[in-house]
Structures are given as structure tokens and as C-alpha cells.
Amino acid sequence: MSGVGASIGHALHEAGIPFVVASQYPLSFGGSVMLVKDLYDGLLWSEDPRKLLVGLR
């Protein structure tokens, strides 16, 4: 990791994983379920992951 407070998501991306989904803030259980459902539904239908992330924001 690169510094105090650096996220695991950032470290994974720097390690070479090209697509990492992470949050700066804690998610509620219900919120995380909604996020994963929407993300996986879109990925299953071959939607562009970058557009999916914009929609999730």
C-alpha cells in the first residue's frame, strides 16, 4: 500500500488487477446487496463495466 489510509482496493489495482470495485465509505448490508445485484446483472448482460460504475454512483 502507498501510505496511511490507502485502501485495499487501490492496492489491488496497483498490483495489476484491472477492474476493482471498492468504496471509500462503509456500505450498509442492504446497500451492498443492491450494489452487487445491479453490478452483476449488468455484467451478466455484457454491459460496459465503466458505465455500470457510473450508474452505481
PDBQT receptor file of N, H, CA, C and O in Angstrom, charges set to zero:
ATOM      1  N   MET A   1       0.843  -1.188   0.000  1.00  0.00    +0.000 N 
ATOM      2  CA  MET A   1       0.000   0.000   0.000  1.00  0.00    +0.000 C 
ATOM      3  C   MET A   1       0.879   1.239   0.000  1.00  0.00    +0.000 C 
ATOM      4  O   MET A   1       2.028   1.216   0.441  1.00  0.00    +0.000 OA
ATOM      5  N   SER A   2       0.312   2.302  -0.500  1.00  0.00    +0.000 N 
ATOM      6  H   SER A   2      -0.622   2.320  -0.858  1.00  0.00    +0.000 HD
ATOM      7  CA  SER A   2       1.114   3.519  -0.631  1.00  0.00    +0.000 C 
ATOM      8  C   SER A   2       0.675   4.589   0.352  1.00  0.00    +0.000 C 
ATOM      9  O   SER A   2       0.106   5.605  -0.045  1.00  0.00    +0.000 OA
ATOM     10  N   GLY A   3       0.933   4.368   1.626  1.00  0.00    +0.000 N 
ATOM     11  H   GLY A   3       1.395   3.542   1.950  1.00  0.00    +0.000 HD
ATOM     12  CA  GLY A   3       0.658   5.406   2.604  1.00  0.00    +0.000 C 
ATOM     13  C   GLY A   3      -0.438   5.051   3.578  1.00  0.00    +0.000 C 
ATOM     14  O   GLY A   3      -1.196   4.101   3.385  1.00  0.00    +0.000 OA
ATOM     15  N   VAL A   4      -0.500   5.848   4.635  1.00  0.00    +0.000 N 
ATOM     16  H   VAL A   4       0.116   6.620   4.791  1.00  0.00    +0.000 HD
ATOM     17  CA  VAL A   4      -1.501   5.643   5.670  1.00  0.00    +0.000 C 
ATOM     18  C   VAL A   4      -2.888   5.924   5.103  1.00  0.00    +0.000 C 
ATOM     19  O   VAL A   4      -3.105   6.947   4.453  1.00  0.00    +0.000 OA
ATOM     20  N   GLY A   5      -3.810   5.025   5.351  1.00  0.00    +0.000 N 
ATOM     21  H   GLY A   5      -3.633   4.195   5.879  1.00  0.00    +0.000 HD
ATOM     22  CA  GLY A   5      -5.171   5.210   4.893  1.00  0.00    +0.000 C 
ATOM     23  C   GLY A   5      -5.422   4.741   3.471  1.00  0.00    +0.000 C 
ATOM     24  O   GLY A   5      -6.547   4.842   2.981  1.00  0.00    +0.000 OA
ATOM     25  N   ALA A   6      -4.398   4.229   2.796  1.00  0.00    +0.000 N 
ATOM     26  H   ALA A   6      -3.484   4.146   3.194  1.00  0.00    +0.000 HD
ATOM     27  CA  ALA A   6      -4.595   3.733   1.436  1.00  0.00    +0.000 C 
ATOM     28  C   ALA A   6      -5.512   2.514   1.500  1.00  0.00    +0.000 C 
ATOM     29  O   ALA A   6      -5.435   1.712   2.431  1.00  0.00    +0.000 OA
ATOM     30  N   SER A   7      -6.359   2.391   0.520  1.00  0.00    +0.000 N 
ATOM     31  H   SER A   7      -6.421   3.043  -0.236  1.00  0.00    +0.000 HD
ATOM     32  CA  SER A   7      -7.353   1.327   0.558  1.00  0.00    +0.000 C 
ATOM     33  C   SER A   7      -6.834   0.025  -0.036  1.00  0.00    +0.000 C 
ATOM     34  O   SER A   7      -5.880   0.013  -0.814  1.00  0.00    +0.000 OA
ATOM     35  N   ILE A   8      -7.468  -1.048   0.340  1.00  0.00    +0.000 N 
ATOM     36  H   ILE A   8      -8.243  -1.039   0.972  1.00  0.00    +0.000 HD
ATOM     37  CA  ILE A   8      -7.156  -2.349  -0.236  1.00  0.00    +0.000 C 
ATOM     38  C   ILE A   8      -7.483  -2.324  -1.716  1.00  0.00    +0.000 C 
ATOM     39  O   ILE A   8      -6.754  -2.904  -2.521  1.00  0.00    +0.000 OA
ATOM     40  N   GLY A   9      -8.567  -1.661  -2.087  1.00  0.00    +0.000 N 
ATOM     41  H   GLY A   9      -9.160  -1.189  -1.433  1.00  0.00    +0.000 HD
ATOM     42  CA  GLY A   9      -8.937  -1.549  -3.498  1.00  0.00    +0.000 C 
ATOM     43  C   GLY A   9      -7.845  -0.905  -4.320  1.00  0.00    +0.000 C 
ATOM     44  O   GLY A   9      -7.532  -1.371  -5.416  1.00  0.00    +0.000 OA
ATOM     45  N   HIS A  10      -7.266   0.154  -3.807  1.00  0.00    +0.000 N 
ATOM     46  H   HIS A  10      -7.520   0.532  -2.917  1.00  0.00    +0.000 HD
ATOM     47  CA  HIS A  10      -6.175   0.841  -4.511  1.00  0.00    +0.000 C 
ATOM     48  C   HIS A  10      -4.961  -0.074  -4.635  1.00  0.00    +0.000 C 
ATOM     49  O   HIS A  10      -4.326  -0.132  -5.688  1.00  0.00    +0.000 OA
ATOM     50  N   ALA A  11      -4.644  -0.780  -3.572  1.00  0.00    +0.000 N 
ATOM     51  H   ALA A  11      -5.160  -0.734  -2.716  1.00  0.00    +0.000 HD
ATOM     52  CA  ALA A  11      -3.502  -1.701  -3.588  1.00  0.00    +0.000 C 
ATOM     53  C   ALA A  11      -3.723  -2.821  -4.605  1.00  0.00    +0.000 C 
ATOM     54  O   ALA A  11      -2.789  -3.200  -5.311  1.00  0.00    +0.000 OA
ATOM     55  N   LEU A  12      -4.930  -3.349  -4.690  1.00  0.00    +0.000 N 
ATOM     56  H   LEU A  12      -5.689  -3.041  -4.116  1.00  0.00    +0.000 HD
ATOM     57  CA  LEU A  12      -5.223  -4.396  -5.672  1.00  0.00    +0.000 C 
ATOM     58  C   LEU A  12      -5.057  -3.874  -7.094  1.00  0.00    +0.000 C 
ATOM     59  O   LEU A  12      -4.503  -4.555  -7.958  1.00  0.00    +0.000 OA
ATOM     60  N   HIS A  13      -5.538  -2.669  -7.324  1.00  0.00    +0.000 N 
ATOM     61  H   HIS A  13      -5.988  -2.116  -6.623  1.00  0.00    +0.000 HD
ATOM     62  CA  HIS A  13      -5.412  -2.072  -8.654  1.00  0.00    +0.000 C 
ATOM     63  C   HIS A  13      -3.941  -1.853  -9.010  1.00  0.00    +0.000 C 
ATOM     64  O   HIS A  13      -3.522  -2.149 -10.129  1.00  0.00    +0.000 OA
ATOM     65  N   GLU A  14      -3.170  -1.341  -8.073  1.00  0.00    +0.000 N 
ATOM     66  H   GLU A  14      -3.511  -1.101  -7.164  1.00  0.00    +0.000 HD
ATOM     67  CA  GLU A  14      -1.740  -1.134  -8.316  1.00  0.00    +0.000 C 
ATOM     68  C   GLU A  14      -1.000  -2.456  -8.515  1.00  0.00    +0.000 C 
ATOM     69  O   GLU A  14       0.047  -2.487  -9.163  1.00  0.00    +0.000 OA
ATOM     70  N   ALA A  15      -1.531  -3.539  -7.968  1.00  0.00    +0.000 N 
ATOM     71  H   ALA A  15      -2.381  -3.514  -7.442  1.00  0.00    +0.000 HD
ATOM     72  CA  ALA A  15      -0.910  -4.857  -8.128  1.00  0.00    +0.000 C 
ATOM     73  C   ALA A  15      -1.205  -5.469  -9.494  1.00  0.00    +0.000 C 
ATOM     74  O   ALA A  15      -0.691  -6.538  -9.824  1.00  0.00    +0.000 OA
ATOM     75  N   GLY A  16      -2.042  -4.783 -10.295  1.00  0.00    +0.000 N 
ATOM     76  H   GLY A  16      -2.459  -3.915 -10.027  1.00  0.00    +0.000 HD
ATOM     77  CA  GLY A  16      -2.281  -5.255 -11.654  1.00  0.00    +0.000 C 
ATOM     78  C   GLY A  16      -3.681  -5.753 -11.938  1.00  0.00    +0.000 C 
ATOM     79  O   GLY A  16      -3.969  -6.157 -13.065  1.00  0.00    +0.000 OA
ATOM     80  N   ILE A  17      -4.553  -5.736 -10.955  1.00  0.00    +0.000 N 
ATOM     81  H   ILE A  17      -4.318  -5.407 -10.040  1.00  0.00    +0.000 HD
ATOM     82  CA  ILE A  17      -5.938  -6.147 -11.207  1.00  0.00    +0.000 C 
ATOM     83  C   ILE A  17      -6.631  -4.980 -11.903  1.00  0.00    +0.000 C 
ATOM     84  O   ILE A  17      -6.753  -3.903 -11.319  1.00  0.00    +0.000 OA
ATOM     85  N   PRO A  18      -7.091  -5.175 -13.152  1.00  0.00    +0.000 N 
ATOM     86  CA  PRO A  18      -7.563  -4.044 -13.946  1.00  0.00    +0.000 C 
ATOM     87  C   PRO A  18      -8.918  -3.464 -13.531  1.00  0.00    +0.000 C 
ATOM     88  O   PRO A  18      -9.194  -2.299 -13.815  1.00  0.00    +0.000 OA
ATOM     89  N   PHE A  19      -9.758  -4.244 -12.871  1.00  0.00    +0.000 N 
ATOM     90  H   PHE A  19      -9.534  -5.190 -12.639  1.00  0.00    +0.000 HD
ATOM     91  CA  PHE A  19     -11.099  -3.756 -12.523  1.00  0.00    +0.000 C 
ATOM     92  C   PHE A  19     -11.374  -4.092 -11.065  1.00  0.00    +0.000 C 
ATOM     93  O   PHE A  19     -11.586  -5.253 -10.717  1.00  0.00    +0.000 OA
ATOM     94  N   VAL A  20     -11.371  -3.075 -10.220  1.00  0.00    +0.000 N 
ATOM     95  H   VAL A  20     -11.198  -2.131 -10.504  1.00  0.00    +0.000 HD
ATOM     96  CA  VAL A  20     -11.591  -3.251  -8.786  1.00  0.00    +0.000 C 
ATOM     97  C   VAL A  20     -12.761  -2.371  -8.377  1.00  0.00    +0.000 C 
ATOM     98  O   VAL A  20     -12.777  -1.178  -8.680  1.00  0.00    +0.000 OA
ATOM     99  N   VAL A  21     -13.728  -2.946  -7.699  1.00  0.00    +0.000 N 
ATOM    100  H   VAL A  21     -13.715  -3.915  -7.454  1.00  0.00    +0.000 HD
ATOM    101  CA  VAL A  21     -14.857  -2.176  -7.172  1.00  0.00    +0.000 C 
ATOM    102  C   VAL A  21     -14.653  -2.055  -5.671  1.00  0.00    +0.000 C 
ATOM    103  O   VAL A  21     -14.585  -3.057  -4.958  1.00  0.00    +0.000 OA
ATOM    104  N   ALA A  22     -14.557  -0.819  -5.201  1.00  0.00    +0.000 N 
ATOM    105  H   ALA A  22     -14.613  -0.005  -5.780  1.00  0.00    +0.000 HD
ATOM    106  CA  ALA A  22     -14.339  -0.565  -3.777  1.00  0.00    +0.000 C 
ATOM    107  C   ALA A  22     -15.090   0.706  -3.395  1.00  0.00    +0.000 C 
ATOM    108  O   ALA A  22     -15.491   1.482  -4.263  1.00  0.00    +0.000 OA
ATOM    109  N   SER A  23     -15.274   0.909  -2.129  1.00  0.00    +0.000 N 
ATOM    110  H   SER A  23     -14.948   0.279  -1.424  1.00  0.00    +0.000 HD
ATOM    111  CA  SER A  23     -15.966   2.093  -1.640  1.00  0.00    +0.000 C 
ATOM    112  C   SER A  23     -15.090   2.826  -0.631  1.00  0.00    +0.000 C 
ATOM    113  O   SER A  23     -14.398   2.210   0.179  1.00  0.00    +0.000 OA
ATOM    114  N   GLN A  24     -15.134   4.142  -0.696  1.00  0.00    +0.000 N 
ATOM    115  H   GLN A  24     -15.696   4.643  -1.354  1.00  0.00    +0.000 HD
ATOM    116  CA  GLN A  24     -14.409   4.941   0.285  1.00  0.00    +0.000 C 
ATOM    117  C   GLN A  24     -15.100   4.927   1.639  1.00  0.00    +0.000 C 
ATOM    118  O   GLN A  24     -14.470   5.164   2.669  1.00  0.00    +0.000 OA
ATOM    119  N   TYR A  25     -16.389   4.651   1.631  1.00  0.00    +0.000 N 
ATOM    120  H   TYR A  25     -16.901   4.459   0.794  1.00  0.00    +0.000 HD
ATOM    121  CA  TYR A  25     -17.196   4.716   2.849  1.00  0.00    +0.000 C 
ATOM    122  C   TYR A  25     -17.867   3.373   3.095  1.00  0.00    +0.000 C 
ATOM    123  O   TYR A  25     -18.106   2.620   2.151  1.00  0.00    +0.000 OA
ATOM    124  N   PRO A  26     -18.169   3.070   4.333  1.00  0.00    +0.000 N 
ATOM    125  CA  PRO A  26     -18.856   1.808   4.633  1.00  0.00    +0.000 C 
ATOM    126  C   PRO A  26     -20.240   1.773   3.974  1.00  0.00    +0.000 C 
ATOM    127  O   PRO A  26     -20.925   2.791   3.878  1.00  0.00    +0.000 OA
ATOM    128  N   LEU A  27     -20.624   0.599   3.533  1.00  0.00    +0.000 N 
ATOM    129  H   LEU A  27     -20.067  -0.228   3.611  1.00  0.00    +0.000 HD
ATOM    130  CA  LEU A  27     -21.949   0.392   2.949  1.00  0.00    +0.000 C 
ATOM    131  C   LEU A  27     -22.805  -0.400   3.930  1.00  0.00    +0.000 C 
ATOM    132  O   LEU A  27     -22.308  -1.268   4.648  1.00  0.00    +0.000 OA
ATOM    133  N   SER A  28     -24.087  -0.091   3.949  1.00  0.00    +0.000 N 
ATOM    134  H   SER A  28     -24.491   0.614   3.366  1.00  0.00    +0.000 HD
ATOM    135  CA  SER A  28     -24.999  -0.905   4.756  1.00  0.00    +0.000 C 
ATOM    136  C   SER A  28     -25.141  -2.267   4.069  1.00  0.00    +0.000 C 
ATOM    137  O   SER A  28     -24.801  -2.420   2.896  1.00  0.00    +0.000 OA
ATOM    138  N   PHE A  29     -25.639  -3.235   4.805  1.00  0.00    +0.000 N 
ATOM    139  H   PHE A  29     -25.915  -3.110   5.758  1.00  0.00    +0.000 HD
ATOM    140  CA  PHE A  29     -25.844  -4.560   4.217  1.00  0.00    +0.000 C 
ATOM    141  C   PHE A  29     -26.812  -4.457   3.039  1.00  0.00    +0.000 C 
ATOM    142  O   PHE A  29     -26.555  -5.009   1.969  1.00  0.00    +0.000 OA
ATOM    143  N   GLY A  30     -27.920  -3.751   3.239  1.00  0.00    +0.000 N 
ATOM    144  H   GLY A  30     -28.128  -3.302   4.109  1.00  0.00    +0.000 HD
ATOM    145  CA  GLY A  30     -28.906  -3.601   2.172  1.00  0.00    +0.000 C 
ATOM    146  C   GLY A  30     -28.337  -2.869   0.959  1.00  0.00    +0.000 C 
ATOM    147  O   GLY A  30     -28.613  -3.230  -0.186  1.00  0.00    +0.000 OA
ATOM    148  N   GLY A  31     -27.539  -1.834   1.227  1.00  0.00    +0.000 N 
ATOM    149  H   GLY A  31     -27.315  -1.541   2.157  1.00  0.00    +0.000 HD
ATOM    150  CA  GLY A  31     -26.923  -1.079   0.134  1.00  0.00    +0.000 C 
ATOM    151  C   GLY A  31     -25.939  -1.919  -0.653  1.00  0.00    +0.000 C 
ATOM    152  O   GLY A  31     -25.870  -1.820  -1.878  1.00  0.00    +0.000 OA
ATOM    153  N   SER A  32     -25.170  -2.753   0.053  1.00  0.00    +0.000 N 
ATOM    154  H   SER A  32     -25.225  -2.833   1.048  1.00  0.00    +0.000 HD
ATOM    155  CA  SER A  32     -24.201  -3.595  -0.645  1.00  0.00    +0.000 C 
ATOM    156  C   SER A  32     -24.897  -4.670  -1.477  1.00  0.00    +0.000 C 
ATOM    157  O   SER A  32     -24.407  -5.039  -2.544  1.00  0.00    +0.000 OA
ATOM    158  N   VAL A  33     -26.033  -5.175  -0.999  1.00  0.00    +0.000 N 
ATOM    159  H   VAL A  33     -26.431  -4.875  -0.132  1.00  0.00    +0.000 HD
ATOM    160  CA  VAL A  33     -26.801  -6.159  -1.763  1.00  0.00    +0.000 C 
ATOM    161  C   VAL A  33     -27.327  -5.522  -3.049  1.00  0.00    +0.000 C 
ATOM    162  O   VAL A  33     -27.251  -6.127  -4.118  1.00  0.00    +0.000 OA
ATOM    163  N   MET A  34     -27.856  -4.311  -2.948  1.00  0.00    +0.000 N 
ATOM    164  H   MET A  34     -27.917  -3.819  -2.079  1.00  0.00    +0.000 HD
ATOM    165  CA  MET A  34     -28.359  -3.611  -4.141  1.00  0.00    +0.000 C 
ATOM    166  C   MET A  34     -27.231  -3.338  -5.136  1.00  0.00    +0.000 C 
ATOM    167  O   MET A  34     -27.404  -3.519  -6.341  1.00  0.00    +0.000 OA
ATOM    168  N   LEU A  35     -26.077  -2.904  -4.629  1.00  0.00    +0.000 N 
ATOM    169  H   LEU A  35     -25.936  -2.757  -3.650  1.00  0.00    +0.000 HD
ATOM    170  CA  LEU A  35     -24.936  -2.606  -5.492  1.00  0.00    +0.000 C 
ATOM    171  C   LEU A  35     -24.495  -3.858  -6.251  1.00  0.00    +0.000 C 
ATOM    172  O   LEU A  35     -24.313  -3.814  -7.468  1.00  0.00    +0.000 OA
ATOM    173  N   VAL A  36     -24.325  -4.966  -5.542  1.00  0.00    +0.000 N 
ATOM    174  H   VAL A  36     -24.473  -5.002  -4.554  1.00  0.00    +0.000 HD
ATOM    175  CA  VAL A  36     -23.861  -6.199  -6.178  1.00  0.00    +0.000 C 
ATOM    176  C   VAL A  36     -24.892  -6.714  -7.168  1.00  0.00    +0.000 C 
ATOM    177  O   VAL A  36     -24.529  -7.180  -8.248  1.00  0.00    +0.000 OA
ATOM    178  N   LYS A  37     -26.175  -6.639  -6.820  1.00  0.00    +0.000 N 
ATOM    179  H   LYS A  37     -26.470  -6.261  -5.943  1.00  0.00    +0.000 HD
ATOM    180  CA  LYS A  37     -27.218  -7.098  -7.745  1.00  0.00    +0.000 C 
ATOM    181  C   LYS A  37     -27.174  -6.298  -9.041  1.00  0.00    +0.000 C 
ATOM    182  O   LYS A  37     -27.170  -6.878 -10.126  1.00  0.00    +0.000 OA
ATOM    183  N   ASP A  38     -27.142  -4.992  -8.938  1.00  0.00    +0.000 N 
ATOM    184  H   ASP A  38     -27.145  -4.521  -8.056  1.00  0.00    +0.000 HD
ATOM    185  CA  ASP A  38     -27.112  -4.154 -10.139  1.00  0.00    +0.000 C 
ATOM    186  C   ASP A  38     -25.836  -4.377 -10.943  1.00  0.00    +0.000 C 
ATOM    187  O   ASP A  38     -25.880  -4.440 -12.171  1.00  0.00    +0.000 OA
ATOM    188  N   LEU A  39     -24.712  -4.495 -10.266  1.00  0.00    +0.000 N 
ATOM    189  H   LEU A  39     -24.676  -4.444  -9.268  1.00  0.00    +0.000 HD
ATOM    190  CA  LEU A  39     -23.437  -4.698 -10.959  1.00  0.00    +0.000 C 
ATOM    191  C   LEU A  39     -23.430  -6.042 -11.680  1.00  0.00    +0.000 C 
ATOM    192  O   LEU A  39     -23.110  -6.107 -12.867  1.00  0.00    +0.000 OA
ATOM    193  N   TYR A  40     -23.779  -7.106 -10.975  1.00  0.00    +0.000 N 
ATOM    194  H   TYR A  40     -24.038  -7.053 -10.011  1.00  0.00    +0.000 HD
ATOM    195  CA  TYR A  40     -23.737  -8.432 -11.592  1.00  0.00    +0.000 C 
ATOM    196  C   TYR A  40     -24.774  -8.584 -12.698  1.00  0.00    +0.000 C 
ATOM    197  O   TYR A  40     -24.505  -9.236 -13.707  1.00  0.00    +0.000 OA
ATOM    198  N   ASP A  41     -25.961  -7.991 -12.525  1.00  0.00    +0.000 N 
ATOM    199  H   ASP A  41     -26.180  -7.462 -11.705  1.00  0.00    +0.000 HD
ATOM    200  CA  ASP A  41     -26.958  -8.036 -13.601  1.00  0.00    +0.000 C 
ATOM    201  C   ASP A  41     -26.398  -7.413 -14.873  1.00  0.00    +0.000 C 
ATOM    202  O   ASP A  41     -26.550  -7.969 -15.960  1.00  0.00    +0.000 OA
ATOM    203  N   GLY A  42     -25.751  -6.259 -14.736  1.00  0.00    +0.000 N 
ATOM    204  H   GLY A  42     -25.628  -5.807 -13.853  1.00  0.00    +0.000 HD
ATOM    205  CA  GLY A  42     -25.178  -5.593 -15.902  1.00  0.00    +0.000 C 
ATOM    206  C   GLY A  42     -24.032  -6.377 -16.508  1.00  0.00    +0.000 C 
ATOM    207  O   GLY A  42     -23.942  -6.494 -17.731  1.00  0.00    +0.000 OA
ATOM    208  N   LEU A  43     -23.155  -6.917 -15.675  1.00  0.00    +0.000 N 
ATOM    209  H   LEU A  43     -23.228  -6.822 -14.683  1.00  0.00    +0.000 HD
ATOM    210  CA  LEU A  43     -22.026  -7.693 -16.189  1.00  0.00    +0.000 C 
ATOM    211  C   LEU A  43     -22.509  -8.957 -16.893  1.00  0.00    +0.000 C 
ATOM    212  O   LEU A  43     -21.935  -9.372 -17.900  1.00  0.00    +0.000 OA
ATOM    213  N   LEU A  44     -23.569  -9.570 -16.359  1.00  0.00    +0.000 N 
ATOM    214  H   LEU A  44     -24.035  -9.233 -15.541  1.00  0.00    +0.000 HD
ATOM    215  CA  LEU A  44     -24.129 -10.770 -16.977  1.00  0.00    +0.000 C 
ATOM    216  C   LEU A  44     -24.623 -10.485 -18.388  1.00  0.00    +0.000 C 
ATOM    217  O   LEU A  44     -24.554 -11.352 -19.258  1.00  0.00    +0.000 OA
ATOM    218  N   TRP A  45     -25.123  -9.270 -18.619  1.00  0.00    +0.000 N 
ATOM    219  H   TRP A  45     -25.179  -8.565 -17.912  1.00  0.00    +0.000 HD
ATOM    220  CA  TRP A  45     -25.626  -8.874 -19.937  1.00  0.00    +0.000 C 
ATOM    221  C   TRP A  45     -24.564  -8.139 -20.756  1.00  0.00    +0.000 C 
ATOM    222  O   TRP A  45     -24.890  -7.452 -21.724  1.00  0.00    +0.000 OA
ATOM    223  N   SER A  46     -23.304  -8.283 -20.371  1.00  0.00    +0.000 N 
ATOM    224  H   SER A  46     -23.039  -8.842 -19.585  1.00  0.00    +0.000 HD
ATOM    225  CA  SER A  46     -22.148  -7.751 -21.107  1.00  0.00    +0.000 C 
ATOM    226  C   SER A  46     -22.147  -6.238 -21.241  1.00  0.00    +0.000 C 
ATOM    227  O   SER A  46     -21.655  -5.699 -22.232  1.00  0.00    +0.000 OA
ATOM    228  N   GLU A  47     -22.696  -5.553 -20.246  1.00  0.00    +0.000 N 
ATOM    229  H   GLU A  47     -23.096  -5.991 -19.441  1.00  0.00    +0.000 HD
ATOM    230  CA  GLU A  47     -22.635  -4.092 -20.262  1.00  0.00    +0.000 C 
ATOM    231  C   GLU A  47     -21.219  -3.650 -19.919  1.00  0.00    +0.000 C 
ATOM    232  O   GLU A  47     -20.474  -4.374 -19.259  1.00  0.00    +0.000 OA
ATOM    233  N   ASP A  48     -20.859  -2.463 -20.370  1.00  0.00    +0.000 N 
ATOM    234  H   ASP A  48     -21.465  -1.875 -20.907  1.00  0.00    +0.000 HD
ATOM    235  CA  ASP A  48     -19.541  -1.904 -20.120  1.00  0.00    +0.000 C 
ATOM    236  C   ASP A  48     -19.402  -1.640 -18.615  1.00  0.00    +0.000 C 
ATOM    237  O   ASP A  48     -20.191  -0.880 -18.053  1.00  0.00    +0.000 OA
ATOM    238  N   PRO A  49     -18.413  -2.254 -17.955  1.00  0.00    +0.000 N 
ATOM    239  CA  PRO A  49     -18.269  -2.079 -16.502  1.00  0.00    +0.000 C 
ATOM    240  C   PRO A  49     -18.079  -0.621 -16.096  1.00  0.00    +0.000 C 
ATOM    241  O   PRO A  49     -18.515  -0.226 -15.015  1.00  0.00    +0.000 OA
ATOM    242  N   ARG A  50     -17.439   0.186 -16.938  1.00  0.00    +0.000 N 
ATOM    243  H   ARG A  50     -17.085  -0.135 -17.817  1.00  0.00    +0.000 HD
ATOM    244  CA  ARG A  50     -17.243   1.592 -16.608  1.00  0.00    +0.000 C 
ATOM    245  C   ARG A  50     -18.579   2.320 -16.553  1.00  0.00    +0.000 C 
ATOM    246  O   ARG A  50     -18.791   3.162 -15.680  1.00  0.00    +0.000 OA
ATOM    247  N   LYS A  51     -19.474   2.005 -17.473  1.00  0.00    +0.000 N 
ATOM    248  H   LYS A  51     -19.302   1.321 -18.182  1.00  0.00    +0.000 HD
ATOM    249  CA  LYS A  51     -20.811   2.630 -17.461  1.00  0.00    +0.000 C 
ATOM    250  C   LYS A  51     -21.623   2.148 -16.262  1.00  0.00    +0.000 C 
ATOM    251  O   LYS A  51     -22.379   2.914 -15.665  1.00  0.00    +0.000 OA
ATOM    252  N   LEU A  52     -21.461   0.872 -15.918  1.00  0.00    +0.000 N 
ATOM    253  H   LEU A  52     -20.847   0.249 -16.403  1.00  0.00    +0.000 HD
ATOM    254  CA  LEU A  52     -22.157   0.352 -14.739  1.00  0.00    +0.000 C 
ATOM    255  C   LEU A  52     -21.738   1.087 -13.476  1.00  0.00    +0.000 C 
ATOM    256  O   LEU A  52     -22.577   1.423 -12.640  1.00  0.00    +0.000 OA
ATOM    257  N   LEU A  53     -20.441   1.337 -13.337  1.00  0.00    +0.000 N 
ATOM    258  H   LEU A  53     -19.759   1.064 -14.016  1.00  0.00    +0.000 HD
ATOM    259  CA  LEU A  53     -19.961   2.041 -12.146  1.00  0.00    +0.000 C 
ATOM    260  C   LEU A  53     -20.490   3.468 -12.088  1.00  0.00    +0.000 C 
ATOM    261  O   LEU A  53     -20.819   3.962 -11.009  1.00  0.00    +0.000 OA
ATOM    262  N   VAL A  54     -20.574   4.131 -13.230  1.00  0.00    +0.000 N 
ATOM    263  H   VAL A  54     -20.306   3.730 -14.106  1.00  0.00    +0.000 HD
ATOM    264  CA  VAL A  54     -21.136   5.492 -13.256  1.00  0.00    +0.000 C 
ATOM    265  C   VAL A  54     -22.587   5.432 -12.780  1.00  0.00    +0.000 C 
ATOM    266  O   VAL A  54     -23.021   6.285 -12.006  1.00  0.00    +0.000 OA
ATOM    267  N   GLY A  55     -23.330   4.440 -13.234  1.00  0.00    +0.000 N 
ATOM    268  H   GLY A  55     -22.978   3.747 -13.863  1.00  0.00    +0.000 HD
ATOM    269  CA  GLY A  55     -24.726   4.285 -12.818  1.00  0.00    +0.000 C 
ATOM    270  C   GLY A  55     -24.854   3.965 -11.336  1.00  0.00    +0.000 C 
ATOM    271  O   GLY A  55     -25.809   4.393 -10.689  1.00  0.00    +0.000 OA
ATOM    272  N   LEU A  56     -23.909   3.222 -10.800  1.00  0.00    +0.000 N 
ATOM    273  H   LEU A  56     -23.133   2.874 -11.326  1.00  0.00    +0.000 HD
ATOM    274  CA  LEU A  56     -23.959   2.865  -9.392  1.00  0.00    +0.000 C 
ATOM    275  C   LEU A  56     -23.683   4.053  -8.488  1.00  0.00    +0.000 C 
ATOM    276  O   LEU A  56     -24.176   4.111  -7.362  1.00  0.00    +0.000 OA
ATOM    277  N   ARG A  57     -22.902   4.992  -8.975  1.00  0.00    +0.000 N 
ATOM    278  H   ARG A  57     -22.500   4.944  -9.890  1.00  0.00    +0.000 HD
ATOM    279  CA  ARG A  57     -22.588   6.170  -8.165  1.00  0.00    +0.000 C 
ATOM    280  C   ARG A  57     -23.842   6.952  -7.889  1.00  0.00    +0.000 C 
ATOM    281  O   ARG A  57     -23.792   7.984  -7.220  1.00  0.00    +0.000 OA
TER     282      ARG A  57
